Amino acid sequence: METKTTKISLILAVFIFFSNITQARDFVKLDIKIVKVHNDKIECNFRYHFDISQSDSIQMFLCGLPFTQNPRIKTSILANDAELIVTHGFNSLGKGLININSFGKSAKIDLEFLNVELPTKPSMSDENGLIVTLDFSNKFLPEMSELIKCVSLKEFQISNTVLINSNPKFQLVEKNTYQLASLEILENAYFVVPIPKESFLSLFFVLMSIAIFLGFVASIKLIHGKTRSILGLIIGLLVLCYLIYLVFSRIVPEGFIKDVSMISLIGSGIGLLLGIVFKSAYNLIELNAIARQQR
């Protein structure tokens, strides 16, 4: 009987232990989505997910923001309780703060900040890299009391980019999505992204315009007669369609940041072929008009 009681007590103890572990604890998840990388800053969206447990003693939760205010920032909030009060603001030093008044209830809250700008500087240790520093420190927050709790980060995710380096160390969780995690509460973190490649959009159109002109001039001397005009029209259209396919499949999706020599060749080729196609079509129309007049 005593052995049976001991077993039951042990089972209950294990059950209570794992129940306490799996029971909802106050935590916050952060996802940072990179929108655009410049040489001096990155544009991104911050999405916080708060999971707050019911409490009779804690009424208010605070969380610091690792970015400063800018006029383009927009916010959106989604919560499971309409009675919650969620506010945010920035002090004179530019430090931001999220304030959640849960009135002692449990709550799940998604809070998103759009158009966040984070300054970058060249990384000394990583070639062709820009370093972004995040300050998660809560030292500027008001003194905690029994009714107020500070929610801190231990991990966050960065998506829609490629990371070169980070602290804490990153782990690839899916394509272009990285998790940065620490055993200790994060106060400072950084990550390194590649320097953005230069766009050659304007160069592409300049070279294409020059090539169109040269194509017209060259085709006047090269394309004569009906046979050459037909061949020039057919071959020109086929190759032109292929080059346009290359532009829309390889160059446009990456914002014209491919190798400049590739863009120069394709742009010039498109321009030259347009000249040949237009000249060939003009010759055929002209020959057809002459043939009609001679009938």
C-alpha positions as CSV (number, residue, x, y, z in Angstrom):
1,M,0.0,0.0,0.0
2,E,2.8,2.3,0.9
3,T,4.6,1.5,-2.4
4,K,1.4,2.3,-4.3
5,T,1.0,5.6,-2.5
6,T,4.6,6.5,-3.2
7,K,4.1,5.7,-6.9
8,I,0.9,7.9,-7.1
9,S,2.7,10.7,-5.3
10,L,5.6,10.4,-7.7
11,I,3.3,10.5,-10.7
12,L,1.5,13.6,-9.3
13,A,4.8,15.3,-8.7
14,V,6.0,14.6,-12.3
15,F,2.6,15.8,-13.6
16,I,2.7,19.0,-11.6
17,F,6.3,19.6,-12.7
18,F,5.6,19.3,-16.4
19,S,2.3,21.3,-16.0
20,N,4.3,24.2,-14.6
21,I,6.8,23.9,-17.5
22,T,4.2,23.8,-20.2
23,Q,1.9,26.4,-18.5
24,A,1.8,29.7,-20.3
25,R,4.5,32.1,-19.1
26,D,4.9,35.7,-20.0
27,F,7.0,35.9,-23.1
28,V,7.4,37.8,-26.3
29,K,8.5,36.7,-29.8
30,L,9.9,39.1,-32.3
31,D,10.0,38.7,-36.1
32,I,12.0,41.3,-38.1
33,K,11.3,41.3,-41.8
34,I,13.8,43.2,-44.0
35,V,12.1,45.2,-46.7
36,K,15.1,47.0,-48.3
37,V,18.8,47.4,-47.6
38,H,20.5,50.8,-48.3
39,N,24.2,51.6,-47.7
40,D,23.4,53.7,-44.6
41,K,20.2,52.0,-43.3
42,I,17.8,49.1,-43.6
43,E,14.0,49.4,-43.9
44,C,12.1,46.7,-42.0
45,N,9.0,45.6,-40.2
46,F,8.9,44.5,-36.6
47,R,6.2,42.1,-35.4
48,Y,5.9,41.4,-31.7
49,H,3.8,38.5,-30.4
50,F,3.1,38.7,-26.7
51,D,1.7,35.7,-24.7
52,I,0.7,36.9,-21.2
53,S,-0.6,34.6,-18.5
54,Q,-3.4,35.5,-16.1
55,S,-2.1,37.1,-12.9
56,D,-3.7,38.6,-9.8
57,S,-0.6,40.7,-8.9
58,I,0.8,41.9,-12.2
59,Q,-1.4,44.4,-14.1
60,M,1.1,46.1,-16.5
61,F,3.7,44.7,-18.8
62,L,6.6,46.8,-20.3
63,C,8.8,46.0,-23.3
64,G,11.6,48.2,-24.7
65,L,11.9,48.9,-28.5
66,P,15.3,48.6,-30.2
67,F,14.7,51.4,-32.7
68,T,14.0,55.1,-32.7
69,Q,11.0,57.0,-33.9
70,N,10.6,58.2,-37.5
71,P,7.5,59.8,-39.1
72,R,6.9,56.9,-41.5
73,I,6.3,54.3,-38.8
74,K,2.8,52.8,-38.8
75,T,1.4,50.3,-36.3
76,S,-1.2,47.7,-36.3
77,I,-2.5,45.6,-33.4
78,L,-4.4,42.3,-33.1
79,A,-5.5,41.1,-29.7
80,N,-7.8,38.4,-28.3
81,D,-9.4,40.8,-25.8
82,A,-10.8,44.2,-26.8
83,E,-10.5,45.5,-23.2
84,L,-6.7,45.4,-23.2
85,I,-4.9,48.7,-23.3
86,V,-1.8,48.6,-25.6
87,T,0.2,51.8,-26.1
88,H,3.7,52.7,-27.2
89,G,5.9,55.8,-27.3
90,F,9.4,57.3,-27.4
91,N,11.2,59.4,-24.8
92,S,13.5,62.4,-25.4
93,L,16.4,60.1,-25.9
94,G,14.6,58.3,-28.7
95,K,14.1,55.1,-26.7
96,G,10.8,53.3,-27.4
97,L,8.5,51.5,-25.0
98,I,5.5,49.2,-25.4
99,N,3.0,49.4,-22.5
100,I,0.4,46.6,-22.0
101,N,-2.3,46.9,-19.4
102,S,-3.9,43.4,-19.2
103,F,-6.0,44.1,-16.0
104,G,-4.7,40.7,-14.7
105,K,-6.1,38.7,-17.6
106,S,-4.3,36.4,-19.9
107,A,-3.7,37.9,-23.4
108,K,-2.3,37.1,-26.8
109,I,-1.3,40.2,-28.7
110,D,0.3,40.8,-32.1
111,L,1.8,44.3,-32.5
112,E,3.4,45.3,-35.8
113,F,5.6,48.3,-36.6
114,L,5.9,49.1,-40.3
115,N,8.6,51.2,-42.0
116,V,11.1,50.9,-39.2
117,E,14.5,52.3,-40.1
118,L,17.7,51.0,-38.5
119,P,21.1,52.6,-39.2
120,T,23.9,50.5,-40.6
121,K,27.7,50.9,-40.7
122,P,30.4,48.9,-42.6
123,S,31.4,45.8,-40.8
124,M,35.2,45.7,-40.0
125,S,35.4,41.9,-39.8
126,D,33.1,40.9,-42.6
127,E,33.9,42.0,-46.1
128,N,31.1,43.6,-48.1
129,G,28.9,43.5,-45.0
130,L,26.8,46.1,-43.2
131,I,26.3,45.8,-39.4
132,V,23.0,46.5,-37.7
133,T,23.0,46.9,-33.9
134,L,19.9,46.4,-31.8
135,D,19.7,47.7,-28.2
136,F,17.2,45.6,-26.2
137,S,18.3,47.0,-22.9
138,N,15.5,47.9,-20.4
139,K,17.7,50.0,-18.1
140,F,15.9,53.2,-19.1
141,L,12.5,51.7,-18.0
142,P,10.9,53.0,-14.8
143,E,11.5,51.2,-11.5
144,M,9.6,47.9,-11.4
145,S,6.9,47.3,-8.7
146,E,4.7,44.4,-7.8
147,L,2.1,45.5,-10.3
148,I,4.6,46.0,-13.2
149,K,6.6,43.4,-15.1
150,C,9.3,43.9,-17.7
151,V,9.0,41.4,-20.6
152,S,12.4,40.6,-22.1
153,L,13.7,38.8,-25.2
154,K,15.9,35.8,-25.4
155,E,15.4,35.1,-29.1
156,F,14.1,36.7,-32.3
157,Q,13.9,35.9,-36.0
158,I,15.1,37.8,-39.1
159,S,13.6,37.1,-42.5
160,N,13.7,38.1,-46.1
161,T,17.5,38.6,-46.2
162,V,20.8,36.8,-46.1
163,L,22.9,37.0,-42.9
164,I,26.7,37.0,-43.0
165,N,27.2,37.1,-39.2
166,S,25.4,37.9,-36.0
167,N,25.6,37.9,-32.2
168,P,24.0,35.8,-30.8
169,K,24.9,33.3,-33.5
170,F,22.2,32.8,-36.1
171,Q,20.7,29.5,-37.2
172,L,19.0,29.1,-40.5
173,V,15.4,27.8,-39.8
174,E,14.1,28.1,-43.4
175,K,15.0,29.9,-46.6
176,N,16.1,33.4,-45.9
177,T,14.8,33.2,-42.3
178,Y,17.2,33.1,-39.4
179,Q,16.8,32.6,-35.6
180,L,19.1,34.4,-33.2
181,A,18.9,32.9,-29.7
182,S,20.7,33.4,-26.4
183,L,20.6,31.5,-23.0
184,E,20.6,34.9,-21.3
185,I,18.2,37.8,-21.7
186,L,19.3,39.9,-24.7
187,E,20.5,43.4,-24.0
188,N,22.5,44.0,-27.2
189,A,22.6,42.1,-30.5
190,Y,23.8,42.7,-34.0
191,F,23.6,41.1,-37.4
192,V,25.5,41.6,-40.6
193,V,23.8,41.8,-44.1
194,P,25.4,42.0,-47.5
195,I,26.0,45.5,-49.0
196,P,23.3,46.1,-51.6
197,K,24.4,45.7,-55.2
198,E,24.2,48.7,-57.5
199,S,21.2,48.8,-59.9
200,F,22.0,49.2,-63.6
201,L,18.5,50.0,-64.7
202,S,19.4,53.4,-66.2
203,L,22.5,52.0,-67.9
204,F,20.4,49.2,-69.4
205,F,18.1,51.7,-71.1
206,V,20.9,54.0,-72.2
207,L,22.7,51.2,-73.9
208,M,19.5,49.9,-75.4
209,S,18.7,53.3,-76.9
210,I,22.2,53.6,-78.4
211,A,21.9,50.1,-79.8
212,I,18.5,50.8,-81.3
213,F,20.0,53.8,-83.2
214,L,23.0,51.7,-84.3
215,G,20.7,48.8,-85.2
216,F,18.7,51.1,-87.6
217,V,21.9,52.5,-89.1
218,A,23.5,49.0,-89.6
219,S,20.4,47.4,-90.9
220,I,20.0,50.0,-93.7
221,K,23.2,48.7,-95.2
222,L,22.9,45.0,-94.2
223,I,19.2,44.3,-95.0
224,H,18.2,44.6,-98.6
225,G,15.7,42.6,-100.7
226,K,12.8,40.5,-99.8
227,T,14.8,37.3,-98.7
228,R,17.1,39.2,-96.3
229,S,14.2,41.1,-94.9
230,I,12.2,37.9,-94.2
231,L,15.2,36.2,-92.6
232,G,16.0,39.4,-90.6
233,L,12.4,39.6,-89.4
234,I,12.1,35.9,-88.4
235,I,15.5,35.5,-86.8
236,G,15.3,38.9,-85.2
237,L,11.9,38.2,-83.6
238,L,13.1,34.8,-82.3
239,V,16.3,36.1,-80.7
240,L,14.5,39.2,-79.4
241,C,11.9,37.1,-77.7
242,Y,14.6,35.1,-76.0
243,L,16.5,38.2,-74.8
244,I,13.3,39.7,-73.4
245,Y,12.6,36.4,-71.6
246,L,16.1,36.7,-70.1
247,V,15.4,40.2,-68.9
248,F,12.1,39.3,-67.2
249,S,13.3,36.0,-65.7
250,R,16.9,36.9,-64.7
251,I,17.3,40.6,-64.4
252,V,14.0,42.3,-63.5
253,P,13.3,40.1,-60.4
254,E,16.6,41.1,-58.9
255,G,16.2,44.8,-59.6
256,F,18.7,45.1,-62.4
257,I,21.6,44.3,-60.0
258,K,23.1,41.5,-62.1
259,D,26.6,41.8,-63.5
260,V,26.9,45.0,-65.5
261,S,28.5,43.2,-68.5
262,M,25.4,40.9,-68.8
263,I,23.0,43.8,-68.6
264,S,25.1,45.7,-71.2
265,L,25.1,42.8,-73.6
266,I,21.4,42.0,-73.3
267,G,20.4,45.7,-73.5
268,S,22.6,46.3,-76.6
269,G,21.3,43.0,-78.1
270,I,17.7,44.0,-77.6
271,G,18.3,47.4,-79.2
272,L,20.2,46.0,-82.2
273,L,17.5,43.3,-82.8
274,L,14.7,45.9,-82.5
275,G,16.5,47.9,-85.2
276,I,16.8,44.8,-87.5
277,V,13.2,43.8,-86.9
278,F,11.8,47.3,-87.6
279,K,14.0,47.7,-90.7
280,S,13.1,44.3,-92.0
281,A,9.4,44.9,-91.4
282,Y,9.7,48.3,-93.1
283,N,11.4,46.8,-96.1
284,L,8.7,44.1,-96.5
285,I,5.9,46.7,-96.2
286,E,7.7,48.9,-98.8
287,L,8.3,46.0,-101.2
288,N,4.7,44.9,-100.8
289,A,3.5,48.4,-101.6
290,I,5.7,48.6,-104.7
291,A,4.5,45.2,-105.9
292,R,0.9,46.4,-105.6
293,Q,1.6,49.5,-107.6
294,Q,3.2,47.4,-110.4
295,R,0.1,45.2,-110.8
